[in-house]
Amino acid sequence: MSAADRMKVLLFLALFTGASGALFTLLCCGTEYWLLAADFCLCQPEDRVTMFHQGLFWRCVFTAASSDFSILEFWITCLPLPVSCTPPGLDRLPLRAVPTLFRTFWSIFLVSGVTAVVIGGLLVLCAAPLTNRSLYSAGGALQICGGVCLLVVMAMYLVWVQVLDTLEQFAAHQRSVSGCPSYQLSVQQGPSFLLAPAAGFLCLLAGLLFILVGRGVQGVQTIPGPSETEL
């Protein structure tokens, strides 16, 4: 296999990985299923449960009739009406500064990551077919930046939910305000959150492959072709 053929195979792998990373990025950042939760009081005569799914932009709340819930109950086609969607965050939590601060940084890293992935993909498309080394390198660098931003968004979300004990504070606050000592809050990570590490990894891999393509393009262009006397 010649050097040009190897470069075409490498470019195909880079484009496939980049397209998959961009698709996963749009799915994890454009859907509101990062956090799935349900809160209810066991002392209530009717087993009415307030359920919500939350993403990076919206928090949608609806009422269900059972405390046993699954991921399928959160999809839009299965949600009972009415559904109320507001900006995310635990609005009834007294210490709102931490969620607000984290939402601000989520937005910064999220917008930076998506923008870097999109612009990097456009640069790579403009560089085809194997002619512009600088565009491949720049597109690969932007893909890497986008992947890092997505991983930072995921890490900050984990810090907010797991390390800062924000949900535990919210549950304790609700027990005191509602007067229900048996108040329960059930939380699990949603499919949007699970797509984030895959999107970040694919963007990082695509960026490295595009940088290799850029270096390979320079090597192919410096290989002298056959002279007229040799032909």
NUNU-77402 format. One record per residue: residue in one letter; x, y, z of N, C-alpha, C, O, CB in turn. Coordinates in steps of 0.02 Angstrom, whole numbers, plus 50000, padded with zeros to 5 digits. Glycine has a CB too. Layout:
AXYZXYZXYZXYZXYZ ...
This chain:
M500434994050000500005000050000500445006250000500905006850040499525000050062 S500305010849955500705016849950500545021750007500065020850044500595020249883 A500975026850013500875031850065500215035550056499875037150104501455036750067 A500045037049993499415040549980498815036250000498325038850026499365042449906 D498845029749986498295025350005498235024850081497675024650108498405018349975 R498795024550115498765024350189498455030750217498085030550266499465023350218 M498615036250185498335042550208497575042750197497215045550238498665048350172 K497345039850142496625039750130496255035450182495715037250204496475037150060 V496565029850201496255025550252496245029250319495745029050355496645018950259 L496795032550336496825036350399496315042050399496005043450450497535039150410 L496245045350341495755050750336495045048150344494625051450376495825054350269 F494895042250316494235039350324494085037850397493545039350422494175032850282 L494575034950432494475033450503494375039950543493955040150588495075029550531 A494755045150526494685051450561494005054550549493685057150595495235056350540 L493765054450486493115057350470492545053450503492075056350529493005057450395 F492605046850504492085042650535492065043950611491525044750639492215035150522 T492645044250642492675045550714492425052550730492055053550778493385044650740 G492615057450688492395064250699491645065050691491325068550731492735068950653 A491355061750640490625062150631490255058850689489745061450712490425058750564 S490515053150713490205049850771490255054250833489775054750871490525043050784 G490835057350843490915061750901490455067750898490165069750949491625064050905 A490365070650838489915076350831489195074350844488815078050876489985079350761 L488995068450820488315066050831488185064850905487665066950932488185059550792 F488655061550939488575060351011488575066951050488225067551100489135055851036 T488965071751027488975078251061488305081651057488055084351106489515082751030 L487995081650998487335084750989486805081051030486355084151058487145084850916 L486865074451035486375070551072486435071851147485925072751181486455063151058 C487045071851173487125072651246487005079851268486775080951324487825070451268 C487165084751226487075091751246486405094551225486185099551254487635095951216 G486085091551177485445094251153484835090951184484275093151171485405093551081 T484925085751224484375082451258484395083951332484935085251360484385074751245 E483825083751364483775085751435483675079751481483215079551521483185090651445 Y484115074751474484055068751514484715067051549484925061251550483835062851470 W485035072151577485645070951615485485068051684485825063551707486055077451622 L484975070651715484785068451782484045066651783483625070651762484945074051835 L483885060751807483195058451815483055057751889483445054751926483075051651777 A482495060551912482355060451984481605060251996481205062051952482655066652018 A481425058052056480735057952078480735059252153481135056452190480395051052062 D480275063552176480195064852248479475063652268479015065152230480425072052266 F479385061052328478725059252352478745058852428479275058352458478475052552320 C478145058952458478065058452530477655052252545477095051552520477735064752560 L477925047752585477575041552601476965042552645476545038152650478045036752634 C476925048352678476355049752722475745052052685475195052352714476545054852774 Q475815053652622475235056152584474745050452572474945044852557475465059252517 P474095051952577473595046652564473605044252493473485038352480472905049252581 E473745048752445473785046752375474525046352355474915050752371473405051752329 D474685041152321475375039952301475525044052238475605041252184475515032352289 R475565050652247475715055152192476455056952195476705058852248475275061452195 V476785056452139477515057352137477675062952088477415063052032477875050752117 T478095067652110478345072852066478995070452035479475068952070478455079552105 M479005070151969479585067551933479855073051888479485077251863479385061251892 F480515072951879480815077851834481435074951801481785070851830480975084351871 H481545077251740482175075751705482515082351690482185087151670482055071551639 Q483165082551700483535088851697484135088151651484475082951651483755090951767 G484265093451613484855093651570485265099851584485245102551639484645093451498 L485625102051534486055107851542485675114351531485935119751548486625107451495 F485075114051503484705120051488484015120251521483785125651541484615120751414 W483685114451528482995114351553482905108951605483265103951608482515113351495 R482395110051647482185105251698481435104451691481055109151706482385107651771 C481205098651669480505097451655480195093251710480475088051729480415093951586 V479625095451737479305092351794478615090051773478255093451736479255097251854 F478415084051797477745081551786477565077151845477985075551887477685077751718 T476945075051848476685071051903476505064151879476185063251827476065074451935 A476725059151918476565052251903476175049251961476115052252014477215048151889 A475925043251951475505040052001475865034552039475545031052079474895037251969 S476505033652028476865028252061477575030452074477865034252035476845021752020 S477865028052130478555029652146479045025252110479655026452111478665029052221 D478805020052077479225015652037479265018451966478775018351929478955008252037 F479855020951948479915024051882480515021151847480985018551878479985031651888 S480495021651781481045019251739481225024751689480875029851685480875012651703 I481755023551652481965028551603481445029651549481365035251524482625026451571 L481075024351532480575025051479480025030051497479735033151453480265018151464 E479895030951563479375035651583479575042851573479145047351577479195034451655 F480215044151559480445050951552480465053251479480565059251466481135051651582 W480365048751432480385050951363479775055151347479245054351377480415044951315 I479865059751301479345064651287478685061451267478145063751286479575069451232 T478715056051229478095052851206477715049451262477125047951255478255047851152 C478055048251318477725044751373477545049351431477255047051480478175039251399 L477705055751427477585060251483476845062151487476555064051436478025066551476 P476555061651546475865064051553475845071651555476325074851578475545061051617 L475305074451532475215081651533474875083851598474485079951626474795084051472 P475025089851624475475094851595476195093851616476335090851668475245101951614 V476655096351575477365096051590477625103251593477515107151547477755091951535 S477955104951648478215111751658478965111551652479295107851689477995114551727 C479255115651607479975115851596480235122851615479975127951592480145114151523 T480755122951657481065129051679481825128351674482065122751664480865130751752 P482205133751680482935133151681483155128451737482835128251789483275139951690 P483695124651728483885119451776484135122351842484295128251847484415115051747 G484155118051891484385119951957483865118252009483275117451993484535127451959 L484075117552070483625116152125483385122852153483675125552199483965111752180 D482845125452123482635132252137482415133252209482455138852236482085134252091 R482185128052241481945128852310482505127952360482395128552420481395123852324 L483105126552337483675125552382483915132252409484015136852370484235121952346 P484015133052476484235139552503484915141652475485005147552458484265139252578 L485395136952470486065138752446486075138352370486315133352342486605134052477 R485815143552338485755143352265486385145752230486445145052169485175147752243 A486875148452268487475151152235487875145652201488135146652146487915154752286 V487935139852233488335134452204488025131852139488375131452089488415128652253 P487365130152137487075128152073487115133452019487245131851961486355126252084 T487025139852038487065145151988487775145751960487855146551900486855151752019 L488275145352003488965145651981489125139951934489445140851882489445145652041 F488905133951953489055128251910488675128451845488945126451793488885121851947 R488065130951846487695131651783488055136551736488055135551675486975134151796 T488355141751764488725146551723489325143251690489425144051630488955152451765 F489705139551728490285136151699490085130551652490415129351602490725133351754 W489525127051667489275122051619489145125351552489345122751500488635118651645 S488805131051554488635134451492489265136551453489295135951392488205140551506 I489765139051490490385141251457490735135351423490895135651364490855144551507 F490845130051461491195124251433490775120751380491035118151331491375119351488 L490115120651390489675117351341489695121051274489795117951222488965116951366 V489595127651276489605131551214490285131251181490335130751120489405138851228 S490815131651222491495131251194491615124451161491905124051107492025132451248 G491395119051194491505112451166491125111251102491415108851053491295107251216 V490485112951101490085112051040490355116350983490395114150926489345113651053 T490535122550999490795127050947491455124450919491565124650859490905134050976 A491895121950963492535119350940492445113150896492785112450845492975117550999 V491975108850914491855102750874491575104650805491795101850755491365098050910 V491105109250804490795111250740491295114750695491355113050636490185115750753 I491665119650722492145123250681492715118650658492945119050601492435129250720 G492935114150703493455109350683493225104850627493615103450581493645105050743 G492595102650629492335098650574492295102350509492445099650456491655095950591 L492105108750512492075112750450492765113950421492845113750360491735119550465 L493265114950464493945115850439494195109650404494535109950353494415117750496 V494045103850433494265097550403493925096550335494245094250288494105091650450 L493285098250330492945097550266493235102150214493275100450155492195098950275 C493445108150235493755112850188494455110450166494695112450113493815119750219 A494775106250207495445103950190495445098150141495965096750111495805101750253 A494885094850130494855089150084494955091650012494765097249996494185085350091 P495235087549968495485080749981496255080549989496615080949939495265076149924 L496485080050050497195079150065497645084350032498145082850000497415072250044 T497445090650042497845095850009498115101050058498635104050044497435099349957 N497775102150114497975107650158498155104750227497715102750266497405112850164 R498795104750242499025102050306498805106350364498615103750416499785101450306 S498825112950357498665117550412497945116750435497805116950495498805124750391 L497485116050387496785115350406496655108850443496265108650491496345115750344 Y496975103350422496905097050458497155097750529496835095350576497275091450421 S497725100850538498015101650605497575106150648497455104650707498725104550601 A497335111750619496895116250657496235112850675495995113550732496765122650617 G495945109250627495325105650642495425100350696494995099550739495055102450580 G495985096750693496125091850745496215094950813495975092250863496745087850727 A496555100650817496645104050881495975106350910495865105850970497115110050872 L495535108850867494875110950890494455104950914494085105550962494505114750836 Q494525099350879494175093350901494405091150971494005089151013494265087650851 I495055091550982495325089751048495075094551101494885092351156496095089751047 C495065101051086494795105951133494065104551149493845105151206494875113051105 G493675102851097492975101251108492885095151152492455095051196492625100251042 G493285089951140493245083951182493415085351254493095082751300493685078651155 V493935089451265494125091151334493565095051368493425093851427494775095351334 C493255099751333492705103651362492115099051381491805100051433492465109051312 L491965094151339491415089551356491575085451418491135084351460491275084951297 L492195083251424492385079451484492365083851546492205081451600493075076451475 V492535090251538492505094851595491775095851616491625096051676492825101651577 V491325096551568490615097251583490365091251622490005091951672490195098151519 M490545085251600490335079151634490625078951705490275077151752490555072951595 A491265080651713491585080551779491255085651826491155084051885492335082051772 M491095091551801490775096551844490075094351864489855095751920490735103351807 Y489725090951820489065088451838489125083251893488715083151940488715085451777 L489615078751889489725073851941489905077152007489685074952060490275068951921 V490325082352004490505085852065489895088952098489815088652159491035091352050 W489465092052057488865095152085488405090052117488145091252172488485098952030 V488315084352085487835079452109488125075152166487775073852215487605074952052 Q488755073052159489035068252206489455071352261489405069452319489455063252168 V489875076152244490365078752292490065084252336490175084252396490985081352256 L489705088852306489445094552344488825092952386488605097152425489285100052297 D488545086952378487965084852417487375089652409486995090752456488145084252491 T487305092452349486765097152338486085093852342485605096752369486845100552270 L486025087852315485385084352317485195082352388484605082452405485405078252272 E485685080552429485535078852498485295084952537484845084552578486155075952532 Q485595090752522485365096952553484655098652532484245100852572485845102752535 F484525097452468483855098752443483335094352478482805096652497483825097752367 A483495087852486483035083252519482925085252592482365084952617483305076152515 A483465087152627483385089252697482965095552702482565096252748484075090352729 H483065100152655482665106352656481935104852644481505107852676482925111252602 Q481785100252598481085098552584480755095052643480165096152656481045094052523 R481125090952680480835087752739480635092852791480105092252822481335082752770 S481045098052800480875103152850480325107752827479915109852868481495107152867 V480305109452763479805114052738479125110752730478615113652749480025116952671 S479115104652703478475101352689478175098052751477585096352751478575096052636 G478575097252804478325093952864478225086552854477835083452891477685097052885 C478565083652805478505076452792479165073152810479645073652772478325075152717 P479195069752867479825066452886480015060552841480595058452840479785063952957 S479515057952803479655052252759479765054452687479685050452641479085047252763 Y479955060852677480085063252610480665059352579481185058452611480235070852610 Q480585057252517481095053252483481275056552416480835059152381480855046052472 L481905056352400482145058752335482545053252302483065051152327482575065252342 S482305050852244482645045552207482965048552145482635052052106482145039852188 V483605047252135483995050352081484395045052044484645040352075484475055752109 Q484435045851979484875041651938485105045651877484775050351855484525035151916 Q485675043651851485955047051792485585044851729485395039051722486715045651785 G485475049651684485095048351624485525046651564486135046751569484675054151608 P485205044951508485585043051448486005048751418486515047451388485105040551395 S485785054951427486195060451402486865060851437487385062151406485815067151410 F486855059651502487485059651540487935053951519488545054751514487335059151615 L487645048151505488045042351485488365043251416488865040051401487615036051485 L488075047551374488365048851308488955053551311489365053751265487845051651262 A489015057451365489535062551369490245059751366490645062251327489455066451433 P490415054451405491105051851399491245048851330491815049451305491225046451451 A490755045751298490865043151231490985048751181491415048251138490265038951208 A490595054251187490695059951142491375063051153491715064751104490145065151154 G491585063951215492235066851228492805062651203493285065151174492325068051302 F492755056051213493285051551190493335051451114493885051651086493165044451216 L492765051251080492775051151007493055057650978493415057550929492065050050980 C492895063351010493165069750986493915070050997494275072450953492825075651023 L494155067551053494885067351065495235062951014495755064750987495035064951137 L494945056951002495245052350954495235055350884495735054850847494885045650954 A494685058450864494645061550798495155067150791495465067750738493935064250785 G495235071150843495735076450840496435073950831496815076650791495705080550903 L496615068550867497285065650858497375062850788497905063550758497405060150910 L496855059550761496905056850694496965062250641497345061550593496295052450679 F496615067850649496665073350601497355076550604497625078550552496125078650614 I497645077050663498325079650668498825074950633499285077250599498525080650741 L498725068450641499145063650606499055064150530499525063550492498995056550629 V498425065350509498305066250438498675072450412498965072250358497545066950424 G498655077850451499015083950430499755082750423500065085150375498885089450480 R500045079150470500765077650464500905072950406501415073650372501025074550529 G500445068150395500545063650339500475067050272500825065350224500055057950343 V500025072050268499955075750206500595079350189500795079550131499375080850211 Q500935082150238501565085550225502085080550201502485082150157501815089050288 G502085074550230502565069450208502445067050137502905065950099502555063650255 V501795066350120501625064150052501815069450001502055067849947500885062450047 Q501705075850019501855081149972502595082149961502805084649909501555087649997 T503005080050010503735080750002504055074949965504645075249949504065081650069 I503675069549952503955063949915504015065849842503515067649811503505057449924 P504595065649812504685067649741504355062549696504395056549708505425068349723 G504035064949645503725060549596504215058349543504775060949542503145063849563 P504045053649500504495051249448504625056649397504175060249376504215045049414 S505245057149376505435062049326505235059749257505075053849246506185063549329 E505265064449209505075062749141505555057849109505355053649069505025069049098 T506215058249128506705053549099506575046549124506675041649088507435055749116 E506345045849188506205039249214505605036249180505575030149171506095039449289 L505115040549161504535037949126504715035849055504285033549017503975043149124 
